[in-house]
Amino acid sequence: MKMKLPSLEGAMITMKSDKKEAKRCYENNLKTKRGVCSVTTQPCREEGVTRLEIARERRPEPAKEVLEMEIGGKKFKLGRSLGQEAQDHIAEVIARHMDSFAWSASDMPGIDLDFLCHRLTMDPKVRPVRQRRRKFNDDRRQVIREET
């Protein structure tokens, strides 16, 4: 099994794997909250730095102050940290490509609603069951507290 993807430097990365590894990756992906896998060339854990701190450094933060603009009858939010020239340019691009944005499922003809809409297949007669609380020893609890 081969997968090709672009790297951050612009080069192509080729990943080779077998069926067992692909299945293990798929199962691990199902366990995570987000369906995103990241490949890094650096070690995940530097001395004295937790994974959470590393993740916060890489994750972009949403703009704290936003400017609401109405373009073509629709509202958009732009960060106030952008200069006036950048705001005008973004507004111009949005206005020019207004037909590319979908505001509802009816704006996307040709896409099957079974694919588009999420449904939980639950029996309405069955009562939900709360999972039992997991108990961890003191060391594990401390690590969990530091990471969350």
N, C-alpha and C positions, 0 to 999 in steps of 0.2 A: 504494500500500500504506500503510495506517495502523495504528498501534498506540497504544493508550491505556494508561497506567499511573499509579499514584499517586506523587506526589513525597514527599519527606521532610517537607515543610511541610503536606501534606494536600491540595494542589491536584492536579488531573488534568493530566498531560502528554500531549500528542498528538504522536507522531512520524510524519512523513510521509517516504516514501522511494520509490524506483523499484526495478525488478527487479534492475538492475545493482548498486545499493548493497546490496540485501538479499543477493544472491549473494556479494558481497565480504565482508559481515559474517558470513555463514554459513561461508565458507572460512576466515576469520580465527579464528572460533570453533572450528573443527576443529583448528587448529594449536595452540591453547592447551591447557594441561594440564587446566584446570578449565573446565567449560561455563558460566561465569558472565561476563556482560558488565556493566560498571558505567558509568553515565553520571554525570559530575560537572559542576558548574557552575564549579568552580575549575580553574585550570591544573594539569596533572599534575606539572609540574616547577617548583618554586619555586627561587629562587636559593640554591645551596649545599645543597639538600635532595634526596636521591635518591628515586626512586619507592618503593624498598623501605622507607625510613623513613616515608614517607607511608602506605604500606599497613599497616605495623606499628601506627601510631597509630590507625587506623580498625578494625583487626581485634580482636575481643574475645579475651581470653586465657582459657584454661580455668582453673578454680579449682585452686590448688596443693594445698590441703588439702580433702579431701572427707569427708563423713560418709555411711556406707552405711546405708540404711534398708531394712527388709523390709516391704513392703506387699502384702497379699494373696498371700503366697508368692513374690513377685518382688522382686529387689533393685534399688534405685535409689540413685544417688549424688547428694548435694546438697552444695553448697559450704559449708564451715564459716563463711565470712564472713557468711552470712545470720544474722539474729537468730532466736531461738527461736520467736518468733511467726510469722515468715515461713516457717520450716521446717515448723511445724505446719500452716499454711495450705496450703502446697504439697502436703504429705502428704495432707491432707484432699481436695484437688482430685484428686490422683492416685487415691486410693482410690475416690472417687465416679465417676471416669471410667475405671476399670480395663478395661472392655470395649473402650475405644477404642484400646488399645495392642496391637500385633501382635508376638509373640515369635518366630514362625516363619511360613513360607508357608502352613501349614495353618490359621493363625489368620485368614487373609484369603480366605474363600470368595468365589467369584465373580470373582476376578482371574485371568486367564489366566496360567499358569506360563510360557508362551513370552514373554509380555510382562515378567513379573516376574524371570525368571532370566537371567543374562548368560552367553552362551556364545561362545567364540572358534572361528570356523570355520577350523581349521587341519588340513592333511593330516598325519596322524601319520607318514607315510612320509618326509616332507620334513624335512631337518635345518635348524634355525634358523641364520640368517646374522647375524653381528655387523656392525653398521654401522661404516664406517671413521670414525676419529676426525677431528674437524674441527680444523684449525689456524688460529689467529687471530694477527694481528700484536700487538705489545706493547700498543698503545693499547687495542685491543678487549679483550684479556685483563684489563687493569687495570679497565676498566669492568665487565666480567663479574664480577670478584672483588668489586668494590664493591657490586654489586646482589645478589650471592648470599651 
